[in-house]
Amino acid sequence: MSKSMFLKLAGGMLFLCMLLYVWIANEARKEVYFLCGNFVAGTRLDDVQRQLNTINISRYEQFKDAKTGQISLIHHSSALNFHLFVCEIKFDDNKQASSVNYRSIF
């Protein structure tokens, strides 16, 4: 195999890998966006957790209030798109969402 043929093949493979990454990263963005759209103020914590347990290419973290020990915040995002798209769900003492915010850096 000649050097120019190898470089063309390697360049084509790199381009295909980049396209695949962009497609998967966009799917992760959509997963965060559309799931966040399912939540409104008043949504129960267990309903939020049940839906977030269906995610495939993103992750969520739960943060507890230091005083009460109850979950006060859920942060949902994906490392595939460098956490540029985030859904933050804050909870009150009644384990209901008090605010839901989707934000993106772009």
N, C-alpha and C positions, 0 to 999 in steps of 0.2 A: 504494500500500500504506500503510495507516495505521500509526501509530507503535506501537499496541498489538499489531497483527498482526505487525509486524516483531520486537518484543520477544519475543513468544511463539515465533516461528520461531527466533530466535537462541537463546533459552533451550532449546528442544527440541534444536537442533543441538549446543549445548554439553553437554547431558545425554547425548546419544548418543556424543559424542566421549569423555566421561568413562567411559562404560560400556565403550567399545572399549579405552581405555587400561587399565582395571582388568582386563579379560579378557586382554589381551596380557601385562601384568605378572604375572598369575597363571600364564600359560603359561611365562613365563621362570622363575618360582619352581619350577614343577614340573620343568622341564628340569634345573635345578641339583639339586633333591632326588633325582629318580630316577636321574640319572647318578651322583651321589655314592653312591647305594645299590648301584651295580654294583661298587664298589671296596672291597676289604678288604686288611688287612695281607698282604703277600706278592704282591699284584698287580704285574706287571711294568710298568715305565715305558712301554714301547712299546704295551702293551695300553691303558693309561690314555690315552695320546696318540691312539691310533687311535679310541677311543670319543669323546673330546672333540673330535676333528676333525669330528664329525657335528653339532655344535651349530648352532642357527640364530639364537636370540635372546638368547644369553648369550655370555660371553667367558671365556677363561682366560689366565693369565699364568704363565710359568715363571721360577723364580728359581734361579740357580746358586750353588753353594757357592764362596766366594772362594778357598778353598785348593785344592780339587780341580777346580773348573771344571765339575763335573757338576751336573745338575739336582737340587736338593734339596727343592724345594717347588713345587707347582702350586696356584694360587689360582683357583677357578672361581666366578663370580658374574655378575650382570646389572645394568647401569645402569638398566634399565627399572624395577626395584624398588629403586633407590638402594643396591644392594649390601647389602641387609638380610639376604639369604640367601646363605650362603657355604659352599663346600666346599673344605677345605684338605687336600691330600694331601702327606705328607712321605715322602721317599725316603731309603733307606740307601745305602751305598757300592756295593751290589750291584744298584742300579737297581730295587729292589723297594720297594713302599709299606711304610713302617714304621708309619704311622698315617693314618687317614682320619677327618676330623671335619666333620660338617655342623652349622652353627649358624645360628640366626636371632635377630634382635633381639627378636622377639615371643615 
